[in-house]
């Protein structure tokens, strides 16, 4: 059984995550409102004192499940029973690797800061590609698919996108990625400029919301590319494996640009053909190490 989110037992999003992990790791592949009720009543850490408070929190959690199922669509790994049971769908979590990976990545503090976030960048590229029905490439350091050199990677990116003219040489500045983690675009058949461009930043850690204002696509382009865009300025986007609730959605989205939370990422990435072996391997290791 995974540990309860003792840092905040009033957070319905975190409690929903806990019940999802419980269903994934339990022998019968399900969890229930009874499991949550029992856990909240028996823990000494709970700030929910009365029966009414506990019942209200359980209702919030199962309302959140309904919202997740709607937002993630076929990528959501669970069915919600009318009796208050959350059941893992046929095929197990491995049939829904993107959602499960994001769930695991966001539930516990990361003990490593390289492999998980890099896989998340790749998953975010899949989601961006699926959303635009276009192309996407990771830019975050360490880079995969583009040069490790920032200057060379900028030039390669300009060549791929077909705009920008290459790296603008600057003797006094050097960067690894300058907060840009991915670029996505939707070409026309003629491959000419004047199209949709999207710049994205990934936030896989607990402090993801503190990074929402970091990436400024227009400033990035003007700083590092030789030529101005012919297309409209790149659209700002932000990707996080966390679930963003409705109470904070508008506040976070205004700073994020196009906000991709766990459900949006899972929905679009689930539809893309990809090799998920590294993602599944990381998730299996996590579940064995942390959640059982």
ZINOR-V240615 format. One record per residue. N is the residue number from 1. SS is DSSP state (hx for helix, st for strand, lp for the rest). PHI is phi as a letter, one per 20 degrees, with the letter a starting at -180 (none if undefined). PSI is psi in whole degrees, -180 to 180 (* if undefined). Layout:
n = <N:N>
ss = <SS:SS>
phi = <PHI:PHI>
psi = <PSI:PSI>
This chain:
n = <1:2:3:4:5:6:7:8:9:10:11:12:13:14:15:16:17:18:19:20:21:22:23:24:25:26:27:28:29:30:31:32:33:34:35:36:37:38:39:40:41:42:43:44:45:46:47:48:49:50:51:52:53:54:55:56:57:58:59:60:61:62:63:64:65:66:67:68:69:70:71:72:73:74:75:76:77:78:79:80:81:82:83:84:85:86:87:88:89:90:91:92:93:94:95:96:97:98:99:100:101:102:103:104:105:106:107:108:109:110:111:112:113:114:115:116:117:118:119:120:121:122:123:124:125:126:127:128:129:130:131:132:133:134:135:136:137:138:139:140:141:142:143:144:145:146:147:148:149:150:151:152:153:154:155:156:157:158:159:160:161:162:163:164:165:166:167:168:169:170:171:172:173:174:175:176:177:178:179:180:181:182:183:184:185:186:187:188:189:190:191:192:193:194:195:196:197:198:199:200:201:202:203:204:205:206:207:208:209:210:211:212:213:214:215:216:217:218:219:220:221:222:223:224:225:226:227:228:229:230:231:232:233:234:235:236:237:238:239:240:241:242:243:244:245:246:247:248:249:250:251:252:253:254:255:256:257:258:259:260:261:262:263:264:265:266:267:268:269:270:271:272:273:274:275:276:277:278:279:280:281:282:283:284:285:286:287:288:289:290:291:292>
ss = <lp:lp:lp:lp:lp:lp:lp:lp:lp:lp:lp:hx:hx:hx:hx:hx:hx:hx:hx:hx:hx:hx:hx:hx:hx:lp:lp:lp:lp:st:st:st:hx:hx:hx:hx:hx:hx:hx:hx:hx:hx:lp:lp:lp:lp:lp:lp:lp:lp:hx:hx:hx:hx:hx:hx:hx:hx:hx:hx:hx:hx:hx:hx:hx:hx:hx:hx:hx:hx:hx:hx:hx:hx:hx:lp:lp:st:st:st:st:lp:lp:lp:st:st:st:st:lp:lp:lp:lp:hx:hx:hx:hx:hx:hx:hx:hx:hx:hx:hx:hx:hx:hx:hx:lp:lp:lp:lp:lp:lp:lp:hx:hx:hx:hx:hx:hx:hx:hx:hx:hx:hx:hx:hx:hx:hx:hx:hx:hx:lp:lp:st:st:st:st:lp:lp:lp:lp:lp:lp:lp:lp:lp:lp:lp:hx:hx:hx:hx:hx:hx:hx:hx:hx:hx:hx:hx:lp:lp:lp:lp:lp:st:lp:lp:lp:lp:lp:lp:lp:lp:lp:lp:lp:lp:lp:lp:st:st:st:st:st:lp:lp:lp:lp:lp:lp:lp:lp:lp:st:st:st:st:st:st:st:lp:lp:lp:lp:lp:hx:hx:hx:hx:lp:lp:lp:lp:lp:hx:hx:hx:hx:hx:hx:hx:hx:st:lp:lp:lp:lp:lp:lp:lp:lp:lp:st:st:st:st:st:lp:lp:lp:lp:lp:lp:hx:hx:hx:hx:hx:hx:hx:hx:hx:hx:hx:lp:st:st:st:lp:hx:hx:hx:hx:hx:hx:hx:hx:hx:lp:lp:lp:lp:lp:lp:hx:hx:hx:hx:hx:hx:hx:hx:hx:hx:hx:hx:hx:hx:hx:lp>
phi = <none:f:f:f:f:f:f:a:e:e:e:f:f:f:f:f:g:f:f:f:f:g:f:f:e:f:f:e:l:b:b:b:f:f:f:f:g:f:f:f:f:e:e:e:e:f:e:e:e:d:g:f:f:f:f:f:f:f:f:f:f:f:f:f:g:f:f:f:f:f:f:e:m:f:e:e:f:c:d:d:f:f:e:n:d:d:d:f:f:g:n:m:f:f:f:c:f:f:f:f:g:f:g:f:f:e:f:d:g:f:e:c:d:d:f:g:f:f:f:f:f:f:f:f:f:f:f:f:f:f:f:e:l:c:c:b:b:f:c:f:e:f:e:c:n:c:g:f:f:g:f:f:f:f:f:f:f:g:f:f:f:n:b:o:m:o:f:e:f:b:f:e:c:b:b:e:b:l:m:e:d:b:c:c:b:c:f:e:f:e:m:e:f:n:b:e:c:c:d:c:d:d:c:e:e:f:e:g:f:f:d:g:e:f:f:c:g:f:f:g:f:f:f:d:d:f:d:f:f:e:f:g:g:g:f:e:b:b:c:b:f:f:e:d:f:f:f:d:g:f:f:f:f:f:e:e:n:e:e:d:e:g:f:f:f:f:g:e:f:f:e:e:f:a:e:e:f:f:f:f:f:f:f:g:f:f:f:f:e:d:d:d>
psi = <131:155:144:155:76:-17:-25:95:4:-4:107:-29:-43:-37:-36:-41:-43:-45:-34:-45:-37:-46:-40:-38:-10:154:-29:9:35:165:171:168:-30:-39:-43:-43:-47:-43:-42:-31:-27:-17:140:-9:-10:137:3:103:-38:162:-40:-40:-42:-44:-41:-40:-40:-40:-40:-42:-46:-25:-36:-38:-41:-42:-39:-43:-38:-45:-38:-18:-134:-12:-6:127:-3:152:145:116:146:-16:2:36:132:115:132:133:164:141:-13:-180:-25:-23:-9:57:-33:-49:-46:-41:-48:-39:-49:-42:-33:-14:-44:152:138:131:-16:150:17:-59:-53:-52:-33:-41:-38:-38:-42:-40:-40:-37:-41:-44:-43:-42:-43:-41:-44:-13:45:-133:157:149:140:142:-13:149:138:137:147:119:-22:163:147:-23:127:-46:-47:-37:-38:-46:-43:-40:-44:-40:-40:-45:-29:21:162:-27:1:-180:134:110:134:114:-24:-2:142:145:162:-47:-13:43:4:120:-26:156:132:150:160:106:154:171:-28:-8:18:161:168:77:-179:127:141:126:135:148:144:139:99:-13:171:-26:23:-37:-21:-12:0:-30:4:-50:127:94:-43:-44:-39:-48:-47:-31:-39:-14:145:-38:147:158:143:-38:164:157:144:139:135:139:159:139:128:142:-6:157:127:120:166:-27:-34:1:-53:-40:-47:-40:-33:-32:-25:-26:-120:114:120:106:-172:-46:-42:-41:-47:-43:-50:-38:-31:-27:-9:141:128:158:110:18:-43:-36:-46:-41:-44:-42:-42:-43:-42:-48:-37:-39:-38:-40:-5:*>
